[in-house]
Amino acid sequence: MKHTVPAIIFSLFKLSSNIEQGLGGGAAAPMDDEVLVKVDQNKIFKSVNDLILALQESQPEMCMKLYL
């Protein structure tokens, strides 16, 4: 878990950057059975915070580095 959580966190940061830049396939039309989920930066950073807090018990040093 100590190797996957930082990768997930940095992927969420990249997603946040893509949302900020307006990239994300807004021109694609949804299919009939597809459900679009709205994600904003607040939800992304709340997820990052939750992941770091979950990792805090086992890897406190890594959590400090991720917060910085």
C-alpha positions as a LaTeX table, in Angstrom:
\begin{tabular}{lrrr}
\hline
Residue & $x$ (\AA) & $y$ (\AA) & $z$ (\AA) \\
\hline
Met1 & 0.00 & 0.00 & 0.00 \\
Lys2 & 2.90 & 2.36 & 0.65 \\
His3 & 3.79 & 2.34 & $-3.06$ \\
Thr4 & 0.31 & 2.67 & $-4.53$ \\
Val5 & $-1.08$ & 5.53 & $-2.45$ \\
Pro6 & 1.47 & 8.14 & $-3.59$ \\
Ala7 & 0.86 & 7.13 & $-7.20$ \\
Ile8 & $-2.90$ & 7.55 & $-6.73$ \\
Ile9 & $-2.39$ & 10.92 & $-5.05$ \\
Phe10 & $-0.21$ & 12.24 & $-7.87$ \\
Ser11 & $-2.73$ & 10.96 & $-10.41$ \\
Leu12 & $-5.43$ & 12.91 & $-8.59$ \\
Phe13 & $-3.20$ & 16.01 & $-8.74$ \\
Lys14 & $-2.83$ & 15.49 & $-12.49$ \\
Leu15 & $-6.61$ & 15.13 & $-12.83$ \\
Ser16 & $-7.04$ & 18.36 & $-10.91$ \\
Ser17 & $-4.61$ & 20.09 & $-13.24$ \\
Asn18 & $-6.52$ & 18.78 & $-16.28$ \\
Ile19 & $-9.78$ & 20.09 & $-14.83$ \\
Glu20 & $-8.15$ & 23.48 & $-14.20$ \\
Gln21 & $-6.92$ & 23.65 & $-17.80$ \\
Gly22 & $-10.28$ & 22.62 & $-19.20$ \\
Leu23 & $-9.09$ & 19.29 & $-20.60$ \\
Gly24 & $-11.40$ & 16.39 & $-20.12$ \\
Gly25 & $-13.42$ & 15.52 & $-23.14$ \\
Gly26 & $-16.29$ & 17.93 & $-22.68$ \\
Ala27 & $-17.21$ & 17.57 & $-26.36$ \\
Ala28 & $-17.89$ & 13.85 & $-26.11$ \\
Ala29 & $-21.58$ & 12.97 & $-26.04$ \\
Pro30 & $-22.61$ & 10.48 & $-23.34$ \\
Met31 & $-24.12$ & 7.16 & $-24.33$ \\
Asp32 & $-27.62$ & 6.21 & $-23.23$ \\
Asp33 & $-26.41$ & 3.85 & $-20.49$ \\
Glu34 & $-23.47$ & 6.02 & $-19.34$ \\
Val35 & $-23.71$ & 8.17 & $-16.27$ \\
Leu36 & $-21.58$ & 11.29 & $-16.08$ \\
Val37 & $-20.12$ & 12.02 & $-12.69$ \\
Lys38 & $-19.32$ & 15.61 & $-11.90$ \\
Val39 & $-15.98$ & 16.02 & $-10.18$ \\
Asp40 & $-14.63$ & 19.29 & $-8.97$ \\
Gln41 & $-11.33$ & 20.16 & $-7.33$ \\
Asn42 & $-12.84$ & 20.21 & $-3.84$ \\
Lys43 & $-13.84$ & 16.55 & $-4.18$ \\
Ile44 & $-10.41$ & 15.64 & $-5.53$ \\
Phe45 & $-8.53$ & 17.33 & $-2.69$ \\
Lys46 & $-10.90$ & 15.83 & $-0.11$ \\
Ser47 & $-10.07$ & 12.40 & $-1.55$ \\
Val48 & $-6.35$ & 13.20 & $-1.34$ \\
Asn49 & $-6.76$ & 14.24 & 2.29 \\
Asp50 & $-8.70$ & 11.06 & 3.10 \\
Leu51 & $-6.01$ & 8.89 & 1.48 \\
Ile52 & $-3.23$ & 10.61 & 3.39 \\
Leu53 & $-5.11$ & 10.28 & 6.68 \\
Ala54 & $-5.66$ & 6.57 & 6.01 \\
Leu55 & $-1.94$ & 6.12 & 5.42 \\
Gln56 & $-1.00$ & 8.07 & 8.55 \\
Glu57 & $-1.13$ & 5.09 & 10.89 \\
Ser58 & 1.39 & 2.99 & 9.02 \\
Gln59 & 3.58 & 5.59 & 7.23 \\
Pro60 & 3.68 & 8.91 & 9.17 \\
Glu61 & 6.84 & 10.15 & 7.43 \\
Met62 & 5.39 & 9.59 & 3.98 \\
Cys63 & 2.23 & 11.44 & 4.98 \\
Met64 & 4.28 & 14.46 & 6.01 \\
Lys65 & 6.13 & 14.41 & 2.68 \\
Leu66 & 2.85 & 14.15 & 0.75 \\
Tyr67 & 1.38 & 17.11 & 2.61 \\
Leu68 & 4.42 & 19.19 & 1.77 \\
\hline
\end{tabular}
